Structure formats: C-alpha cells, structure tokens
Amino acid sequence: SALRFPRSVLEPLAEPMVEAGAKLGGSAPDLSAAFGVHVAELDAACRAKAADRERKELEEVESSLSGFLELGKRLKYDTTSRDDINSYSGSTGILYNKFLFRAG
C-alpha cells in the first residue's frame, strides 16, 4: 500500500503543479520541479522498502508542496480545497434530483 500512495495521490499533482508554477513565477517552478523529483525518489524508496528514505522523501514532498501553496496564497491565488461536491455547480441537477432522495 505504500507504493500506491505516491503513484495514486502524489504523481497526478506533478503536471498541474508544473503548469501552475509557470504561471506563478518566482520560486514556483523550482518548487514544482523539486516536488516531482521527490515523488519519484519516494516511489523508489517504497520499492526498496527503505523506511528511512521514505520518511525523508515524504518530508521533502511536504516541504515543496507547502511552499508552493504558500506562494500561491501570497500571490492571492485561490488555494482552498475543492473536495466538496456541492462546490461544483454542474452537479446540482444530479445532487438535488428527486430520485436521489427517494426512500425505497
């Protein structure tokens, strides 16, 4: 399961971070590049089952991601979470559909 986390959660973030980093400027491109490198190193550490390397790389991933988000906040980019399905207006027709709330 340790192998799945870098691949399923962290790897998909690398490409959008590179795109956003190019728009943000400053140290953002470096932070996004560092993020990608550390995710790849984390994957390698998971494959090698080296817990000390895994921890080091996770800390580096967290550091580069936090720095990237902090930079976005300082530049007034909206960095709030979008986990709430209700924040997507296209889902209102499905969410509040009468069939969804029928009891039986």
ZIPE-V544679 format. One record per pair of residues at least 24 apart in sequence whose C-alpha atoms are under 10 Angstrom apart, sorted by the first residue. I is the first residue (numbers start at 1). GAP is how many residues later the second one is. D is the distance in whole Angstrom. If there is no record, write none. Layout:
I GAP D
I GAP D
This chain:
1 45 9
2 40 10
2 41 9
2 43 10
2 44 6
2 45 9
2 47 9
2 52 9
3 39 9
3 40 6
3 41 9
3 42 9
3 43 6
3 44 7
3 46 9
4 39 9
4 42 9
5 34 10
5 37 10
5 38 9
5 41 10
6 32 10
6 33 6
6 34 8
6 35 10
6 36 7
6 37 6
6 38 10
6 40 9
6 52 9
7 32 8
7 33 9
7 35 10
7 36 7
10 25 9
10 26 9
10 28 10
10 29 7
10 30 10
10 32 10
10 33 10
10 51 9
11 24 9
11 25 7
11 28 7
11 29 8
11 32 9
12 24 10
13 26 10
13 52 10
14 25 8
14 51 10
17 48 9
17 51 8
17 52 10
20 48 10
20 52 9
21 47 8
21 50 10
21 51 9
24 44 9
24 47 8
24 48 7
24 51 8
24 53 9
25 46 10
25 47 10
26 45 9
27 40 9
27 41 8
27 44 8
28 36 9
28 37 10
28 39 8
28 40 6
28 41 9
28 42 10
28 43 7
28 44 9
29 39 9
30 34 9
30 38 9
31 30 10
31 32 9
31 33 5
31 34 7
31 35 9
31 36 7
31 37 6
31 38 10
31 40 10
32 29 10
32 32 7
32 33 8
32 35 9
32 36 7
33 31 9
34 26 8
34 27 8
34 29 10
34 30 7
34 31 9
35 25 8
35 26 5
35 27 8
35 28 9
35 29 6
35 30 7
35 33 9
36 25 8
36 28 9
37 24 9
38 24 9
38 26 9
